[in-house]
């Protein structure tokens, strides 16, 4: 029986592979994992993208796991937006906010991922801090709210 889990929006994919990429490399159906014994599949809330826990994938496919992109530090872009409160439109290069330049965005099989750990590291923040991104004009004066200016219009708040 395979187990299904829902990942929290700030839970990185360190021990996972993207099912779509894995299945393409293994040349198997994207639904194959549903019939494997003891495999763990996870997805973020309100997402259709499936991630497989590496160590639970059957031994005969372990060499395929090694060919998959390392997802350490990454979260699904929709999870990043949900966690930070950022509108998804800011994760495109054409958005005038220029926020896109501040994050490490990766596309795999049409799935957009954001490196959340690198984002924390770039701003010298501990991983256990809660963060949010919004227009600077909505922040309280600096002694009341901790913030970092990201772009001329966007600020990062944390607590």
N, C-alpha and C positions, 0 to 999 in steps of 0.2 A: 504494500500500500504506500502510495507516495503522500508526503506531507506538504501542505500549503501554508505559507505565512504571509502576513502583510508587513512590509517594512515601514518604519517610521520615516518621516520626511527628511530627517537629518542622519539616517543610518547609511553609512557608506557601503559600497559593494566590494569591499576588500576580498572576501572569500567566495565571490560569485563570478559566473560568466553569463554573458547575455545569451539566452536561449536561441534567439534568431541567428546569431553569428555561429554558435556552436553547431546547430543543426545544418547550417549551410556548409560548414567545413567538414562535418561528418557525413554529409549527403544523406540525411535522414529527415523524416517528417518533423515539423515543428511541434507536433503533439506527442511524439514518441515518449517524452519524459513522463507522461501521464500513466504509462503502462509499466514503468520501471519500479522495481521494489526498493523501498527505503530511500528514494531520491527526495530531496527537499527543494521545492520551488517557492519562489517569493516574488512578490510584486509590490509596487507602491500603491497606496490607495487611489482609486479612480484611474488606474493605468492598466493598459492591456499588455505592456512589456513584461515578459517573464525572465527571471534570473534563476540560475541553477547553482546550488551550493556545490562547489567544486568537489569536495571530499565525498559527496554522496552519489556522484555520477558513476555508473558501472565501470569496473576496471577495464573492460575492453575498449572504452572510449577515453581513457585517461590521457593518451597521447594527443587527442584532439583538444583537450583542456589546455595543454601547454601551448597550442597554436592560437588560442583565443587571446584577445586584447586584455591586458591587465587593467582591471577596473578599480584598483586601490585608490581610495580617496574620492571616488566619483559617486554622484547620485544622479538620478534621472532629472532632467531639466525641470519637469513639472513639479518634482519633489522640492528642488531648490527654490522654485518660485513660491510654492506653498509654505515652505519653512521660513523664508525671508519676507514674504509679503510682496515680492517684486512682480510686476506685470511681466508676463512671458515675452512681450514685445521687446523688452530691453535686452533679450538674449539673441538679438539679430544685429548683424553688422550695420544694417541700414538705419537703425534707430538713432535719432539725433542725440540721445543722452550719452552716447559713447561708453556706456557701461560694459558693453561686450568686450572691450579691450582689457578690462580688469579681471576677467575670469578665463579659466582654461576650459574651453568647450570642445567636446569631441563628438563626432558623429560615427556611429557604427550601425550598418544596415538600416540607415534612415532613422535611427534612434539618437536623440540628442542627450548628452550627459555633461554635467558640470563637475569640476573637481572642487568639492566643498572643503576638503582638508587644505588644499593649496590656498584657497580663498582665506581661510582662517590664518594660515601661516603668513601670507603676504601682508596681513594687517596686524600680525603679532598677537593674535587672540587665542585664548585657551579653547579647546574643542568643547568644553562643557558650557560655554557661554551661549545664551540665547541671542540671536541676532535678528535684526529687521532692517529693511531698506525702504526708504521713502523720500519724498521731496524734503529738502532741508528746511523749507519754510514752515513745515508742520512740527518741527522739533521745538521743545522748550529751550529756554536759554541754557548755555553750556553747563553751569554748575548743577543743574537739575537732571540733565539727561546726558549720558556718555555717548559721544558720537564721533565719527570720522567722516570727513568730507571725501566722497568718492569721485564725484564729477561736479561741475558747476551747479547742478540742480539736485543731485542725489546724495544722501548721507546714509551712513551705516550706524545704526544704534545697537547697543549691546548692554546686557546686564547679566 
